[in-house]
Amino acid sequence: MAGRVTVSRVDDGTGDAALADLIQEGRPGPAEPERLGRHDVLVERAGLGTSVYLVKHGRVLTLRANHGYREDVAEALLDAVADLMADDLGPVVRLRPLSVPGFPLDRAALLGPGETDFFARRPGLAERGLQVVPVHRGEAMDGESAAEFRWAVFGRGLGLREAHWDRAPEPRAVLVRGRRRPATVRARTVLDREAPALLDGRDLCVRDMRGHELRLVREWDRLRGTLIEAGGDPLPVDVPRLGAWAVLGPLFFGADPADVVRIAPGDPEPMLEIRVADPGRGRADVEMHPETLDACLAWVRALTPENGAFLVFAGQSGGVVQMVWEDDGLWLETPEPERRRSRGRHASLDEAERMVEILARDDRVAVDELGGLTEIPLDV
């Protein structure tokens, strides 16, 4: 708990007294002497949040919370890194364990002099100011570049708020896809969105902060591939397309790869591959891509009733139902290239939805059930 103390302003040769005075300049409110555990600190409660300063060894260490400030967390952060204040930290981030009951962030990230934005525009403090920030072990790597850490975690990478102590952990990953430059991304986004939407024949590679690597391809409604531990052998992975984060997410939170479920059963997912051309919505797909049945049915209703707007749906076994708006209604058909023909008729939206649902759930083309079909020769 914090208690009020009196901090001496007598110069002891370290310059600490002058630093304590310099901290007050240009700030929205006074920094009052208090005690946090074993640390004599200055605490500023003004503006948008709380700032704590520990002046020691001719340097000043700060921590700041705009949301969710807790004295026990502040004390634990200081305990974790105070013994590093006098060290030559270099242009890297140092991570130390952090354990506070009920607080989900479990690492104290220390940025050394010249590496923290907090003091960047404050002459006299920039070269002597350090900052400690609570993070999760899945968000950062000990010894990584401080500039990379700031960009990846609190910049355009994850876009987290360093002063929001009430936030949830957001594991970070490195996504490698084809010839593109590796990208810093949210691990949840990769497994919830990127991997389930993989096009046929495409793969992706994603790494956690320890270097463990997932390589995945989509095989209809499953994601299959390998988990390669840093320096280890590849282990098989086979999980539901839409369940990858629930199953594999613990890896990115720091779980031992040996404890991560890699083979997970699941009910078959009613889904299709779809291609959309809708000038009214500015949509013109080049390739087929996977969609849930609900999303496919939504497109049947959402397709702009404009001449030439079309949808193509393909089932797991290759059966196709496609539809296009014409001047006199919605034309629905199935192509039969081996017979150089297509068969179809104009259909209502309800009929079109039924054909799509049967294709997704039963993996069969049911246009014969519509009756009254017209045979259209295909151009050779």
Secondary structure, 3 states (H helix, E strand, C coil): CEEECCCCCCCCCCCHHHHHHHHCCCCCCCEEEEEECCEEEEEEEECCEEEEEEEECCEEEEEEECECCCHHHHHHHHHHHHHHCCCCCCCEEEEEECCCCCCCCCEEEEECCCCCHHHCCCCCCCCCEEEEEEECCCCCCCCCEHHHHHHHHHCCCCCCCCCECCCCCCCEEEEECCCCCCEEEEHHHHHHHHCCCCCCCCEEEEECCCCCEEEEEEECCEEEEEEECCCCCEEEEEEEHHHHHHHHHHHHCCCCHHHCCCECCCCCCCEEEEEEEEHHHCEECCCCEEEEHHHHHHHHHHCCCCCCCEEEEECCCCCEEEEEEECCEEEEEEEEHHHCEEEEEEECHHHHHHHHHHHHHHCCCCHHHHCCCEEEECCC
